Amino acid sequence: MNSPHPQNPAGRDDNTVICSAKGCRTAAVWVLAWNNPKLHTPERRKTWLACEEHREHLSQFLGVRGFLKDVVTLAEWEAAAGR
């Protein structure tokens, strides 16, 4: 069967950001900002993206390790970055 979007079978816009949870292909709506204090300077922020379903799970994963610094909506994150 031929898909109208061979590289993007779900037909998503190429600018859609996807949840970082393993195996999830849902559009992300949350940004989880984190850093590993053993590897990163205090001001450095790495990010994971999360859909509504995986926000809590990913937040807990980072939180128990002391890595989670902030959780904001993708719209807020992009606005702060000037996008």
Secondary structure as UniProt FT lines:
FT   TURN            6..7
FT   TURN            9..10
FT   TURN            14..15
FT   TURN            22..23
FT   STRAND          30..34
FT   TURN            37..39
FT   TURN            42..43
FT   STRAND          46..50
FT   TURN            52..54
FT   HELIX           55..64
FT   TURN            65..66
FT   STRAND          68..73
FT   HELIX           74..80
FT   TURN            81..82
//
